Amino acid sequence: MQKSDIFHNIPKDLTTEFFEDIVVSDNVKIEKIVSKGHTSPEIGWYDQDKNEWIIVIEGEAILLFEDKEKVELKSGQYLNIPAHKKHKVLWTKPEVHTIWLAVFY
């Protein structure tokens, strides 16, 4: 067994969002995402084939869904996004790291 730390291995240069696979299997993928003021591209939506459960470990974010619903997430808050529920990241806090865990299942 090898332990790790969710706050470790965060790059100093975050000109683009950072993605790191933590666990990958046939049925589940757990991914660490680090944002710092990053948003989704203005055109297009995430439209995933799998359900996505996300939690904000540190920082803050706002998600926008295709039906115009906005969901604010702060440290410790989580959300389950059903497969094919179109969404995007509207805002992440620019002054601090927003560290997410995304579980695709």
MMTF fields as JSON, N, C-alpha, C and O atoms, coordinates in Angstrom:
{
  "mmtfVersion": "1.0.0",
  "mmtfProducer": "UNKNOWN",
  "numBonds": 419,
  "numAtoms": 420,
  "numGroups": 105,
  "numChains": 1,
  "numModels": 1,
  "chainsPerModel": [1],
  "groupsPerChain": [105],
  "chainIdList": ["A"],
  "bondAtomList": [4, 2, 8, 6, 12, 10, 16, 14, 20, 18, 24, 22, 28, 26, 32, 30, 36, 34, 40, 38, 44, 42, 48, 46, 52, 50, 56, 54, 60, 58, 64, 62, 68, 66, 72, 70, 76, 74, 80, 78, 84, 82, 88, 86, 92, 90, 96, 94, 100, 98, 104, 102, 108, 106, 112, 110, 116, 114, 120, 118, 124, 122, 128, 126, 132, 130, 136, 134, 140, 138, 144, 142, 148, 146, 152, 150, 156, 154, 160, 158, 164, 162, 168, 166, 172, 170, 176, 174, 180, 178, 184, 182, 188, 186, 192, 190, 196, 194, 200, 198, 204, 202, 208, 206, 212, 210, 216, 214, 220, 218, 224, 222, 228, 226, 232, 230, 236, 234, 240, 238, 244, 242, 248, 246, 252, 250, 256, 254, 260, 258, 264, 262, 268, 266, 272, 270, 276, 274, 280, 278, 284, 282, 288, 286, 292, 290, 296, 294, 300, 298, 304, 302, 308, 306, 312, 310, 316, 314, 320, 318, 324, 322, 328, 326, 332, 330, 336, 334, 340, 338, 344, 342, 348, 346, 352, 350, 356, 354, 360, 358, 364, 362, 368, 366, 372, 370, 376, 374, 380, 378, 384, 382, 388, 386, 392, 390, 396, 394, 400, 398, 404, 402, 408, 406, 412, 410, 416, 414],
  "bondOrderList": [1, 1, 1, 1, 1, 1, 1, 1, 1, 1, 1, 1, 1, 1, 1, 1, 1, 1, 1, 1, 1, 1, 1, 1, 1, 1, 1, 1, 1, 1, 1, 1, 1, 1, 1, 1, 1, 1, 1, 1, 1, 1, 1, 1, 1, 1, 1, 1, 1, 1, 1, 1, 1, 1, 1, 1, 1, 1, 1, 1, 1, 1, 1, 1, 1, 1, 1, 1, 1, 1, 1, 1, 1, 1, 1, 1, 1, 1, 1, 1, 1, 1, 1, 1, 1, 1, 1, 1, 1, 1, 1, 1, 1, 1, 1, 1, 1, 1, 1, 1, 1, 1, 1, 1],
  "groupList": [{"groupName": "MET", "atomNameList": ["N", "CA", "C", "O"], "elementList": ["N", "C", "C", "O"], "formalChargeList": [0, 0, 0, 0], "bondAtomList": [1, 0, 2, 1, 3, 2], "bondOrderList": [1, 1, 2], "singleLetterCode": "M", "chemCompType": "L-PEPTIDE LINKING"}, {"groupName": "GLN", "atomNameList": ["N", "CA", "C", "O"], "elementList": ["N", "C", "C", "O"], "formalChargeList": [0, 0, 0, 0], "bondAtomList": [1, 0, 2, 1, 3, 2], "bondOrderList": [1, 1, 2], "singleLetterCode": "Q", "chemCompType": "L-PEPTIDE LINKING"}, {"groupName": "LYS", "atomNameList": ["N", "CA", "C", "O"], "elementList": ["N", "C", "C", "O"], "formalChargeList": [0, 0, 0, 0], "bondAtomList": [1, 0, 2, 1, 3, 2], "bondOrderList": [1, 1, 2], "singleLetterCode": "K", "chemCompType": "L-PEPTIDE LINKING"}, {"groupName": "SER", "atomNameList": ["N", "CA", "C", "O"], "elementList": ["N", "C", "C", "O"], "formalChargeList": [0, 0, 0, 0], "bondAtomList": [1, 0, 2, 1, 3, 2], "bondOrderList": [1, 1, 2], "singleLetterCode": "S", "chemCompType": "L-PEPTIDE LINKING"}, {"groupName": "ASP", "atomNameList": ["N", "CA", "C", "O"], "elementList": ["N", "C", "C", "O"], "formalChargeList": [0, 0, 0, 0], "bondAtomList": [1, 0, 2, 1, 3, 2], "bondOrderList": [1, 1, 2], "singleLetterCode": "D", "chemCompType": "L-PEPTIDE LINKING"}, {"groupName": "ILE", "atomNameList": ["N", "CA", "C", "O"], "elementList": ["N", "C", "C", "O"], "formalChargeList": [0, 0, 0, 0], "bondAtomList": [1, 0, 2, 1, 3, 2], "bondOrderList": [1, 1, 2], "singleLetterCode": "I", "chemCompType": "L-PEPTIDE LINKING"}, {"groupName": "PHE", "atomNameList": ["N", "CA", "C", "O"], "elementList": ["N", "C", "C", "O"], "formalChargeList": [0, 0, 0, 0], "bondAtomList": [1, 0, 2, 1, 3, 2], "bondOrderList": [1, 1, 2], "singleLetterCode": "F", "chemCompType": "L-PEPTIDE LINKING"}, {"groupName": "HIS", "atomNameList": ["N", "CA", "C", "O"], "elementList": ["N", "C", "C", "O"], "formalChargeList": [0, 0, 0, 0], "bondAtomList": [1, 0, 2, 1, 3, 2], "bondOrderList": [1, 1, 2], "singleLetterCode": "H", "chemCompType": "L-PEPTIDE LINKING"}, {"groupName": "ASN", "atomNameList": ["N", "CA", "C", "O"], "elementList": ["N", "C", "C", "O"], "formalChargeList": [0, 0, 0, 0], "bondAtomList": [1, 0, 2, 1, 3, 2], "bondOrderList": [1, 1, 2], "singleLetterCode": "N", "chemCompType": "L-PEPTIDE LINKING"}, {"groupName": "PRO", "atomNameList": ["N", "CA", "C", "O"], "elementList": ["N", "C", "C", "O"], "formalChargeList": [0, 0, 0, 0], "bondAtomList": [1, 0, 2, 1, 3, 2], "bondOrderList": [1, 1, 2], "singleLetterCode": "P", "chemCompType": "L-PEPTIDE LINKING"}, {"groupName": "LEU", "atomNameList": ["N", "CA", "C", "O"], "elementList": ["N", "C", "C", "O"], "formalChargeList": [0, 0, 0, 0], "bondAtomList": [1, 0, 2, 1, 3, 2], "bondOrderList": [1, 1, 2], "singleLetterCode": "L", "chemCompType": "L-PEPTIDE LINKING"}, {"groupName": "THR", "atomNameList": ["N", "CA", "C", "O"], "elementList": ["N", "C", "C", "O"], "formalChargeList": [0, 0, 0, 0], "bondAtomList": [1, 0, 2, 1, 3, 2], "bondOrderList": [1, 1, 2], "singleLetterCode": "T", "chemCompType": "L-PEPTIDE LINKING"}, {"groupName": "GLU", "atomNameList": ["N", "CA", "C", "O"], "elementList": ["N", "C", "C", "O"], "formalChargeList": [0, 0, 0, 0], "bondAtomList": [1, 0, 2, 1, 3, 2], "bondOrderList": [1, 1, 2], "singleLetterCode": "E", "chemCompType": "L-PEPTIDE LINKING"}, {"groupName": "VAL", "atomNameList": ["N", "CA", "C", "O"], "elementList": ["N", "C", "C", "O"], "formalChargeList": [0, 0, 0, 0], "bondAtomList": [1, 0, 2, 1, 3, 2], "bondOrderList": [1, 1, 2], "singleLetterCode": "V", "chemCompType": "L-PEPTIDE LINKING"}, {"groupName": "GLY", "atomNameList": ["N", "CA", "C", "O"], "elementList": ["N", "C", "C", "O"], "formalChargeList": [0, 0, 0, 0], "bondAtomList": [1, 0, 2, 1, 3, 2], "bondOrderList": [1, 1, 2], "singleLetterCode": "G", "chemCompType": "PEPTIDE LINKING"}, {"groupName": "TRP", "atomNameList": ["N", "CA", "C", "O"], "elementList": ["N", "C", "C", "O"], "formalChargeList": [0, 0, 0, 0], "bondAtomList": [1, 0, 2, 1, 3, 2], "bondOrderList": [1, 1, 2], "singleLetterCode": "W", "chemCompType": "L-PEPTIDE LINKING"}, {"groupName": "TYR", "atomNameList": ["N", "CA", "C", "O"], "elementList": ["N", "C", "C", "O"], "formalChargeList": [0, 0, 0, 0], "bondAtomList": [1, 0, 2, 1, 3, 2], "bondOrderList": [1, 1, 2], "singleLetterCode": "Y", "chemCompType": "L-PEPTIDE LINKING"}, {"groupName": "ALA", "atomNameList": ["N", "CA", "C", "O"], "elementList": ["N", "C", "C", "O"], "formalChargeList": [0, 0, 0, 0], "bondAtomList": [1, 0, 2, 1, 3, 2], "bondOrderList": [1, 1, 2], "singleLetterCode": "A", "chemCompType": "L-PEPTIDE LINKING"}],
  "groupTypeList": [0, 1, 2, 3, 4, 5, 6, 7, 8, 5, 9, 2, 4, 10, 11, 11, 12, 6, 6, 12, 4, 5, 13, 13, 3, 4, 8, 13, 2, 5, 12, 2, 5, 13, 3, 2, 14, 7, 11, 3, 9, 12, 5, 14, 15, 16, 4, 1, 4, 2, 8, 12, 15, 5, 5, 13, 5, 12, 14, 12, 17, 5, 10, 10, 6, 12, 4, 2, 12, 2, 13, 12, 10, 2, 3, 14, 1, 16, 10, 8, 5, 9, 17, 7, 2, 2, 7, 2, 13, 10, 15, 11, 2, 9, 12, 13, 7, 11, 5, 15, 10, 17, 13, 6, 16],
  "groupIdList": [1, 2, 3, 4, 5, 6, 7, 8, 9, 10, 11, 12, 13, 14, 15, 16, 17, 18, 19, 20, 21, 22, 23, 24, 25, 26, 27, 28, 29, 30, 31, 32, 33, 34, 35, 36, 37, 38, 39, 40, 41, 42, 43, 44, 45, 46, 47, 48, 49, 50, 51, 52, 53, 54, 55, 56, 57, 58, 59, 60, 61, 62, 63, 64, 65, 66, 67, 68, 69, 70, 71, 72, 73, 74, 75, 76, 77, 78, 79, 80, 81, 82, 83, 84, 85, 86, 87, 88, 89, 90, 91, 92, 93, 94, 95, 96, 97, 98, 99, 100, 101, 102, 103, 104, 105],
  "secStructList": [7, 7, 7, 7, 7, 6, 6, 1, 1, 7, 7, 1, 7, 7, 1, 1, 7, 3, 3, 3, 3, 3, 3, 3, 7, 1, 1, 7, 3, 3, 3, 3, 3, 3, 3, 1, 1, 7, 7, 7, 7, 1, 1, 7, 7, 5, 7, 7, 1, 1, 7, 3, 3, 3, 3, 3, 3, 3, 1, 3, 3, 3, 3, 3, 3, 6, 6, 1, 7, 3, 3, 3, 3, 3, 6, 6, 7, 3, 3, 3, 3, 7, 6, 6, 7, 7, 3, 3, 3, 3, 3, 3, 7, 1, 1, 1, 7, 3, 3, 3, 3, 3, 3, 3, 7],
  "xCoordList": [0.833, 0.0, 0.876, 1.894, 0.453, 1.171, 0.16, -0.803, 0.397, -0.511, -0.073, 1.069, -1.002, -0.706, -1.471, -2.199, -1.306, -1.899, -2.552, -1.898, -3.836, -4.588, -4.012, -4.183, -3.331, -2.758, -1.33, -0.723, -0.8, 0.556, 0.504, -0.535, 1.606, 1.762, 0.908, 0.4, 0.747, 0.046, 1.096, 1.972, 1.021, 2.042, 2.029, 0.981, 3.182, 3.292, 2.661, 2.012, 2.859, 2.31, 0.933, 0.819, -0.098, -1.463, -2.089, -3.215, -1.339, -1.913, -3.057, -3.956, -3.015, -4.14, -4.527, -3.727, -5.75, -6.202, -5.349, -4.836, -5.202, -4.406, -5.342, -6.264, -5.105, -5.89, -4.95, -3.894, -5.337, -4.53, -5.46, -6.333, -5.263, -6.01, -5.481, -4.278, -6.395, -6.012, -6.3, -5.469, -7.477, -7.872, -8.594, -9.458, -8.235, -8.921, -9.183, -8.267, -10.453, -10.816, -11.827, -12.142, -12.329, -13.319, -14.601, -15.267, -14.955, -16.241, -16.162, -17.15, -14.993, -14.864, -13.562, -12.527, -13.645, -12.427, -12.54, -13.562, -11.482, -11.404, -10.293, -9.16, -10.636, -9.71, -9.594, -10.593, -8.371, -8.139, -8.029, -7.346, -8.719, -8.674, -8.287, -8.821, -7.361, -6.976, -7.211, -6.67, -8.029, -8.365, -7.914, -7.803, -7.664, -7.356, -7.819, -7.039, -9.117, -9.7, -10.087, -10.498, -9.966, -10.278, -11.786, -12.531, -12.205, -13.589, -13.604, -12.569, -14.785, -14.94, -14.931, -15.214, -14.609, -14.713, -16.139, -17.098, -16.276, -17.601, -18.521, -19.723, -17.964, -18.771, -18.626, -17.52, -19.749, -19.742, -20.035, -19.95, -20.382, -20.769, -20.08, -19.76, -19.849, -19.478, -20.746, -21.785, -20.661, -21.789, -21.22, -20.841, -21.166, -20.429, -21.327, -22.509, -20.737, -21.447, -21.652, -22.483, -20.91, -21.008, -21.528, -21.423, -22.09, -22.441, -21.152, -20.096, -21.245, -20.077, -20.46, -21.352, -19.767, -19.928, -18.714, -17.579, -18.947, -17.826, -17.929, -19.019, -16.757, -16.672, -15.56, -14.496, -15.821, -14.786, -14.099, -14.717, -12.836, -12.036, -11.583, -11.577, -11.205, -10.703, -11.082, -11.055, -11.438, -11.768, -13.262, -14.07, -13.616, -15.01, -15.184, -14.248, -16.398, -16.7, -18.187, -19.004, -18.516, -19.909, -20.035, -19.285, -20.995, -21.307, -22.559, -23.459, -22.615, -23.788, -24.284, -23.5, -25.587, -26.183, -26.939, -27.328, -27.14, -27.761, -29.148, -29.57, -29.854, -31.176, -31.099, -32.108, -29.905, -29.612, -29.475, -29.242, -29.614, -29.425, -27.95, -27.064, -27.704, -26.343, -26.234, -27.14, -25.112, -24.865, -23.525, -22.491, -23.545, -22.317, -21.838, -22.626, -20.543, -19.943, -18.787, -17.927, -18.78, -17.683, -17.028, -17.534, -15.92, -15.176, -16.109, -16.91, -15.99, -16.777, -18.102, -18.746, -18.525, -19.811, -19.638, -18.641, -20.642, -20.56, -21.867, -22.895, -21.797, -22.922, -22.806, -21.707, -23.935, -23.97, -24.577, -25.672, -23.869, -24.33, -24.635, -23.73, -25.897, -26.239, -25.576, -25.27, -25.364, -24.803, -25.649, -26.876, -24.979, -25.579, -26.31, -27.051, -26.109, -26.615, -25.562, -24.506, -25.84, -24.851, -24.556, -25.457, -23.236, -22.799, -21.443, -20.753, -21.083, -19.753, -19.368, -20.214, -18.081, -17.581, -17.647, -16.955, -18.495, -18.711, -17.657, -17.263, -17.188, -16.257, -15.552, -16.16, -14.273, -13.54, -12.798, -12.401, -12.615, -11.999, -10.585, -9.761, -10.295, -8.995, -7.841, -6.684, -8.129, -7.05, -6.484, -5.388, -7.209, -6.774, -6.985, -7.703, -6.344, -6.586, -7.981, -8.392, -8.69, -9.913, -9.549, -9.24, -9.589, -9.216, -10.499, -11.259, -10.718, -11.907, -11.509, -10.39, -12.425, -12.358, -13.578, -14.698, -13.354, -14.434, -14.415, -13.393, -15.562, -15.702, -16.674, -17.854, -16.156, -16.976, -17.359, -16.498, -18.656, -19.117, -20.292, -20.81],
  "yCoordList": [-1.183, 0.0, 1.245, 1.317, 2.209, 3.486, 4.601, 4.758, 5.367, 6.48, 7.696, 7.79, 8.62, 9.852, 10.988, 10.763, 12.182, 13.379, 14.189, 14.547, 14.479, 15.202, 16.598, 17.149, 17.169, 18.51, 18.498, 19.555, 17.313, 17.172, 17.137, 16.833, 17.444, 17.333, 18.356, 18.052, 19.546, 20.616, 21.478, 22.034, 21.596, 22.366, 23.845, 24.409, 24.45, 25.89, 26.698, 27.717, 26.231, 26.907, 26.326, 25.194, 27.1, 26.656, 27.514, 27.993, 27.702, 28.439, 27.637, 28.204, 26.328, 25.474, 24.647, 24.456, 24.166, 23.315, 22.063, 21.589, 21.531, 20.329, 19.149, 19.238, 18.051, 16.827, 15.68, 15.529, 14.871, 13.715, 12.539, 12.637, 11.428, 10.213, 9.621, 9.415, 9.349, 8.745, 7.247, 6.443, 6.88, 5.477, 5.325, 6.132, 4.285, 3.993, 2.494, 1.685, 2.133, 0.733, 0.664, 1.678, -0.526, -0.667, 0.099, 0.571, 0.23, 0.822, 2.198, 2.932, 2.557, 3.799, 4.502, 3.871, 5.827, 6.638, 7.754, 8.435, 7.942, 9.037, 9.958, 9.53, 11.233, 12.204, 13.4, 13.889, 13.867, 15.127, 16.229, 16.083, 17.34, 18.497, 19.703, 19.9, 20.507, 21.738, 22.907, 22.955, 23.847, 25.049, 26.274, 26.23, 27.334, 28.614, 29.718, 30.268, 30.025, 31.002, 30.413, 31.151, 29.101, 28.476, 28.294, 28.137, 28.32, 28.074, 27.164, 26.923, 26.665, 25.887, 26.842, 28.03, 26.334, 27.188, 27.721, 27.054, 28.921, 29.532, 28.693, 28.61, 28.079, 27.27, 25.804, 25.314, 25.121, 23.687, 23.376, 24.244, 22.12, 21.631, 20.306, 19.571, 19.997, 18.635, 17.797, 18.137, 16.715, 15.802, 14.393, 13.783, 13.888, 12.66, 11.426, 11.486, 10.318, 9.04, 8.406, 7.509, 8.858, 8.284, 9.332, 10.533, 8.859, 9.756, 10.332, 9.702, 11.528, 12.174, 12.719, 13.558, 12.224, 12.742, 13.611, 13.153, 14.884, 15.786, 16.363, 16.563, 16.624, 17.309, 18.343, 18.081, 19.518, 20.542, 20.338, 20.492, 19.995, 19.763, 21.097, 21.291, 22.011, 23.328, 24.315, 23.967, 25.543, 26.574, 26.694, 26.273, 27.279, 27.517, 27.448, 27.703, 27.1, 27.019, 27.24, 27.085, 27.606, 27.688, 26.876, 27.078, 25.955, 25.177, 25.742, 26.22, 25.685, 26.106, 24.901, 24.193, 24.674, 23.577, 24.128, 25.295, 23.284, 23.716, 24.331, 25.191, 23.9, 24.448, 25.776, 26.257, 26.363, 27.662, 27.604, 28.637, 26.421, 26.293, 26.505, 25.978, 27.281, 27.501, 26.852, 26.959, 26.179, 25.532, 26.02, 25.826, 26.652, 27.086, 25.974, 25.384, 25.695, 24.687, 25.311, 25.977, 25.086, 25.535, 24.317, 23.203, 24.515, 23.412, 22.482, 22.914, 21.198, 20.173, 19.861, 18.874, 20.672, 20.43, 19.559, 19.649, 18.712, 17.786, 17.754, 18.257, 17.148, 17.135, 15.9, 15.519, 15.277, 14.167, 14.67, 15.232, 14.469, 14.918, 13.666, 12.89, 13.469, 12.29, 12.326, 13.394, 11.154, 11.054, 11.887, 11.914, 12.556, 13.373, 14.628, 15.254, 14.997, 16.28, 17.322, 17.402, 18.095, 19.032, 20.131, 20.733, 20.38, 21.357, 21.927, 21.418, 23.004, 23.602, 24.304, 24.581, 24.585, 25.343, 26.814, 27.268, 27.551, 28.971, 29.838, 30.873, 29.404, 30.224, 29.346, 28.452, 29.605, 29.087, 30.252, 31.189, 30.189, 31.296, 31.551, 30.636, 32.781, 33.055, 33.199, 33.035, 33.503, 33.78, 32.519, 32.553, 31.428, 30.195, 29.002, 29.08, 27.895, 26.647, 26.139, 26.135, 25.722, 24.947, 23.512, 23.179, 22.665, 21.264, 20.436, 20.467, 19.705, 18.882, 17.403, 17.053, 16.567, 15.14, 14.856, 15.232, 14.201, 13.799, 12.28, 11.671, 11.682, 10.229, 9.935, 10.28, 9.296, 8.913, 7.452, 6.594, 7.173, 5.79, 5.472, 4.355],
  "zCoordList": [0.0, 0.0, 0.0, 0.688, -0.784, -0.803, -0.564, -1.314, 0.488, 0.752, -0.043, -0.492, -0.205, -0.923, -0.248, 0.719, -0.749, -0.161, -1.27, -2.25, -1.121, -2.145, -2.401, -3.489, -1.406, -1.527, -2.084, -2.26, -2.357, -2.872, -4.406, -4.993, -5.026, -6.476, -7.232, -8.311, -6.686, -7.382, -8.078, -7.416, -9.396, -10.108, -9.729, -9.414, -9.764, -9.492, -10.631, -10.395, -11.864, -13.04, -13.351, -13.821, -13.087, -13.376, -14.479, -14.342, -15.581, -16.708, -17.332, -17.952, -17.164, -17.542, -16.324, -15.408, -16.326, -15.228, -15.159, -16.173, -13.953, -13.72, -13.478, -12.667, -14.178, -14.035, -13.689, -14.304, -12.703, -12.321, -12.014, -11.152, -12.728, -12.427, -11.133, -10.976, -10.205, -8.935, -8.957, -8.537, -9.449, -9.584, -10.909, -11.253, -11.652, -12.901, -12.954, -12.803, -13.173, -13.357, -14.496, -15.12, -14.761, -15.833, -15.531, -16.452, -14.264, -13.887, -13.241, -13.226, -12.706, -11.937, -12.291, -12.505, -12.345, -12.467, -11.438, -11.364, -10.638, -9.677, -10.14, -10.361, -10.284, -10.857, -9.929, -9.401, -9.735, -9.019, -10.062, -11.076, -9.79, -10.683, -9.84, -8.748, -10.345, -9.652, -10.597, -11.701, -10.138, -10.899, -10.108, -8.883, -10.804, -10.154, -11.097, -11.875, -11.003, -11.908, -13.254, -14.149, -13.421, -14.706, -14.879, -13.912, -16.133, -16.502, -17.725, -18.348, -18.058, -19.294, -20.483, -20.326, -21.668, -22.858, -23.012, -22.623, -23.58, -23.718, -24.6, -24.346, -25.623, -26.541, -26.151, -25.923, -26.08, -25.798, -24.343, -23.473, -24.096, -22.776, -22.508, -23.442, -21.24, -20.882, -21.021, -20.455, -21.766, -21.984, -21.876, -22.877, -20.653, -20.378, -20.402, -20.064, -20.808, -20.874, -19.506, -19.36, -18.507, -17.161, -16.185, -16.43, -15.073, -13.975, -13.407, -13.476, -12.846, -12.241, -10.876, -10.75, -9.853, -8.497, -8.233, -8.365, -7.853, -7.601, -6.197, -5.66, -5.618, -4.335, -4.429, -4.99, -3.875, -3.774, -2.431, -1.378, -2.475, -1.27, -0.68, 0.536, -1.575, -1.165, -2.248, -3.429, -1.88, -2.855, -3.084, -2.256, -4.226, -4.568, -6.075, -6.833, -6.504, -7.933, -8.16, -7.252, -9.389, -9.817, -11.101, -12.057, -11.107, -12.3, -12.943, -12.253, -14.262, -15.017, -15.799, -16.431, -15.752, -16.487, -17.689, -17.708, -18.681, -19.929, -19.709, -20.482, -18.665, -18.363, -17.601, -17.086, -17.533, -16.9, -15.383, -14.754, -14.776, -13.322, -12.987, -13.66, -11.937, -11.438, -10.064, -9.238, -9.835, -8.55, -8.023, -8.663, -6.854, -6.191, -5.271, -4.532, -5.321, -4.456, -3.691, -4.269, -2.384, -1.521, -0.9, -1.034, -0.231, 0.386, 1.14, 1.97, 0.837, 1.506, 0.846, 1.202, -0.106, -0.75, -1.988, -2.704, -2.216, -3.345, -4.119, -3.667, -5.304, -6.227, -7.102, -7.506, -7.393, -8.338, -9.643, -9.646, -10.745, -12.057, -12.885, -13.192, -13.245, -14.044, -15.42, -15.949, -15.98, -17.327, -18.294, -18.201, -19.207, -20.264, -19.76, -20.518, -18.498, -17.993, -18.384, -17.757, -19.385, -19.934, -18.93, -18.346, -18.744, -17.75, -18.129, -19.011, -17.431, -17.601, -16.31, -15.459, -16.179, -15.038, -15.419, -16.33, -14.703, -14.984, -14.308, -14.845, -13.099, -12.314, -11.292, -10.704, -11.086, -9.927, -9.31, -10.003, -8.022, -7.28, -7.811, -7.823, -8.25, -8.866, -7.88, -8.268, -6.607, -5.652, -4.997, -4.439, -5.06, -4.387, -5.303, -6.3, -4.945, -5.664, -5.339, -4.179, -6.342, -6.146, -6.473, -7.617, -5.451, -5.611, -5.584, -4.616, -6.656, -6.811, -6.832, -7.204, -6.434, -6.757, -7.623, -7.277, -8.735, -9.623, -9.709, -10.026, -9.42, -9.498, -10.642, -10.579, -11.678, -12.823, -12.662, -12.469, -12.742, -12.55, -13.465, -13.44]
}
